[in-house]
Amino acid sequence: MRNPRILILNCYSDNHRHARGNPWLVPQSIAPAVLAGMLDPAHVDIRLACEFRNGPFEDLRALQWADLLVLTGLNPAFDRMKQVTAYARAVNPGIVVAMGGPLARMLPNLSRRYFDYVCSGDVEQITSVVDAVFGPGHAADIPIARHDLLPGNRIIGYAETSRNCNFRCSFCAMTAEDQQFMAYDLDDVRRQIEALGYRQCVMFLDQNFFAGPRAHFKARMALLKGLFEQRKFGGWAALVTADFFKGADNVSLARESGCIGVFSGVESFSRAQVTALNKKQNLVLPQEETIRSCLEAGLIFHYGLIFDLVVRFNNRHEHSVIMT
């Protein structure tokens, strides 16, 4: 009896109306690889595809090949998931379709109209879906992302040390989901990095790399420093919240462990606007100070800004009226 055939597809609706994909854009999604890693490779045959990287999925033969189609993606991809499901059922009437991710949590009842399985839990739920469709015995003994099924890239590799965020910024989709922050075991982090093979940069896709107890952060820095000194990677980067810069030694610890840059959401230089966004971590230090401390340590600083067209336009308009 052959193994179940599973196709895992990251769906993407390009807001720029491009159809070529974004293979050089950083970061890339590793959701399909993480989902595949939940399953025992000896008991399933898996193919991965990503519309964000490669553009619209058009491999009808792969849809004919698959027994189970697993769809994931961000909120704007809901209609694209329905389209792919329609194509799949047209060329392969017996195919089973499962979907998950934030869409399943936000729109569970609507999703059940179109998909056989709606996974509102985390990536581990894929094992229960596969066992429900094909019988028990498909879970991996030690889950590890299947980077071997992704296109090769010796420059950047992706990993995670935690899940979700400990802050509740009002504009963030993570706040709407209200998921609890969870740090991964250090042995799991080590396995992820070693499974990547040497990469010039390991980018951590954590929602907040600095979240959790400080003791855990220091332990991660010690782990990364050891791996960096062993030449397991050339450097690393991550997303951190502004409270990371409050402790002067945090930046030093990161730099010594191989950090080459961080992303931090500045959002606004207006204290009133930051307060309105409930981004309390950005009120700890002036944004200029966080940026300066990063640059003076020799780290690249990537930032995010929120542009409120209505508020900024109205303020500018009122100011121009006063001036005239």
N, C-alpha and C positions, 0 to 999 in steps of 0.2 A: 504494500500500500504506500503510495507516494505521500510526501509531506504536504501539508496545506500550503497554498501559494498566497502570499500576502503582499499587496502593493500599498505602500504608505506614501501619501502625497501631501505636501505642504501647499495649500492653495493660496493664491495671491491675486488681488485685484489691483492693478497698477493705477494709482491716481494720476500718473503722468501720461496715461494712455500708451505706454510703450509696450511692445510685444516681443522685445528681444531679451528680456531678463536683465538681471543685475549681478553678473558673476564677480565683478570687482568691487562691489559696494560692501563696506564693512559697517556693522557686523552682518553675518549670514545666519540663517536659521539652522539649528541643529535638532529641531524637534523630531523630524523623521528618524534620525540616527538614535536619539534617546529612546523613542518608542520602540524601535527595532531591538535595542539593547535589553529590553525587558523580556525578550523571548529567547528560548534556547535555539541556537543556530542549527543544532543537530536534528531538530524536530519541526522546523519550518523553513520554507524557502521565501526569501524576502527580496523585494526590489524597492528602492527609494527614488523619489522624484521631488523636485522643488520648483514651483513656478516662480518664486521670487528670484532664484538664481538663473533659471533657464528659460523663463517665459512660459506662455500658455502650454499646458500639457496636451499633446496631440497624439500620443502613442496608443492607438486603439488596440494594437496587438497586445500590449501590456494589460489593458483592461480585459481582453479576452482570456489572457493567461491566468489572471487572478481569481481566486476563490473568495477572497475578502479584500475589500478596498477600505483603507483607513484614511480619513481626511482630517487634517488639522489646518489651522490658519488663524489670522487675526480677525477682528470683528468685520472689517469691510469685505471679507472673503466669503460671506454667507451665500450670496447669490452665485458666486463661482462654484462653491461646493455643490449647490443644487444642479448647476449645469453639468459638471463632471459626472455627477450621479446619473443624470439623464443619459449621457453618452454611454456610461458603463452598462446601464440596464438595457440600452438599445442593442449593444453588440454582445452582451453576455447576460441574458435574462436571469441566470441562476446566481449571479454575484450577490454577496452580502455586503452592505455598506455601513460602516461605522464612522461617526464623527465625534470630535472632542475639542478641547481647548476652551477659551473664554466664551466663545459663542454658545457652547452647550450649556454653560452655567447661566448665561444671560437670557437665552431664548430656548429653554428646554422643551416647552410645549410645542412651539412652532417647529422646532427641529425634528420632533417625532413624526411630523407629517411627511417628512421627506427621507429620513434615514432609518435603517433597521435598528441601529444601536446608537444611543446618544450618551456619551461619556462625560458626565459632569464632574468627575473626579480628576485626579492627577494622572500622570503618564502611566503609573502602575496599573491603572484600570484596564489597560489593553490586554493584560494577561487573562483577566476574567472574561473579556469578550471573546478572545481566541478560544479559550476553553469551553465557553458556552456554545460556540459554533462548531468546533471540531472535537470536543471531548477534552478531558483533563490531561495535564502533563506537558504544557508548552512553556512554562515559565523558566527563565534563566536562573541558574543557581546563584550566580553573582552578576547582577545587571551591570552592563558597561556599554556606553554609546558605541554604535557600529560605524565608526569613522571609516572603516575599510570599505563601506558601501557608498561613501561620498566621493566626489571627484578629488583627486590628489591635489594637495597644496602644501608646499614646504615652507611657505611664508607665515601664514596665520593658522592657528588651530584654536578651537573653542572648547571651553569647559565651564563648569559651574561649581561653586562651593556652597551655595545656599539656594533657597527658594522663597519667593515672595519678599515683602518689605515690612519693616517695623514702623514705618511712618504712614500717615494717612492724608496726603496732599489732596485737596478737593478736586483737582483736575485729572487725577490719575485713574486709569482703568483698574489698577490693582486695589485702590481704595474701594471701588464699586464691588469688587469680588469679595473683599473682606476676608482674605486668606491669611492664615497665621504664618509668620516668618519661621523658617526651619533651616538650620545649618546642617550641612552634610558632614559625615564622619571624615576625619582626615585621611584615613586609609582609602576611602572612596575618591577623594580629591587626588591622591597619589596615583591611583589606578587610572583615572581619567587622563592625567598628564602623560603617564608612561604609555598609555594606549595610543596617544597621538603620534608618538615618535617625535624626533626633533623638529621643532618649529622655531622660526626666528622670533615669533611672538605668540604667546598664549593669551587669548583674550577671554576674560571671565565674563559670562553673560548674566551674572547675578543682578537682580533688581537693585540690590544695595550690598556691595561687597564688604562694607564696613559694619553692617548690622550685627547684633548679637553681643554677648559679653566680650569685654576687652581681652580677657584671658584667651578666648577662642581666636580672636584676631591675631594676637601675638603668636599663638601656636601655628596658625596658618602662615604667618610671616617666616617662622622658623622652618616650616616644611618647605616653603617656596625657596628660601635661601639655600637650603641643602640641595634641592633639585637644580637650582640655578648654578651652584658651584660644581655640580656634577655634569653640567652642560646638557641637561635634559631639554632646555629651551634657551633661546637667546635673550628673552625679556618677557615681561607680561604687562597687561593693561586691564583696567576694570572700571566699573561705574561706582563712584562713592558719593555719599551725601556730604553736605558741607560740614557736618560735625566731625568728619575725618580730620579736618585741618585745625581743630581746636587744640589737640594735643601735639605739641611741636615734634615729639619723637615719632608720631605716626608716619609722617612723610619720610623721615630718616629710615625707619624700619622697612618701609615699602621700597625705598631706593636701594637699600642694601640687599634686599631679597630679589632684585632684578626688575623692579617696576620701571617702565619707560614712559608711562603716561596714564592719566586718569580722565574719565569723563565725569563732570559734575553739573547738575542742573542749576545754573545761575538764576534762570527764569526772569528776574527783573532786578534792577538796581534801586527800585522804589520799595522802601520798607513797608509802606502801606499796602502795596500790591502783594508783596510776599506774605504779609499777614493775612490778607483776604484769601489767599490761596491755601492757607493753613499749612504752609511749608515752614514749620517752626525751626527746623534744622538750619535754615538759611538766615535765621535771626541771631545765631550764635556769634558770628563774626561778620564784619563788613565783607561784601563779595570781593572787593579789591584786595583785601588782605589774604583771602584764601587763594586767589589767583597768583598773587605775588609769592606766597610761600611755596607754591607748587613750582613756579618757574625758577625761583632761586635755588631750588633743590635739583634743578636740571631735568625736571619732568615735563612732558608735553601736557598742556591743559586743554582738554576739549570741553566745550560748554554747550548748554541748551538755553534758549530764551523763549519766553512766551510773549507774543505780540497780540495785545488786545486791541483790535481795530476800533471798536466802538469807544472804549474808554480813552485811548490815546488820541483818537481823532477829535472827540468832544473836548478834551482838555486843551488840545492845540487850538481848536476853533475858539474856545472861550478866551484863551490867552491872546489870540490875535485880535479879538474884539476889544479887549481891555487896552491893548497896545495902540489901537487906532482911535 
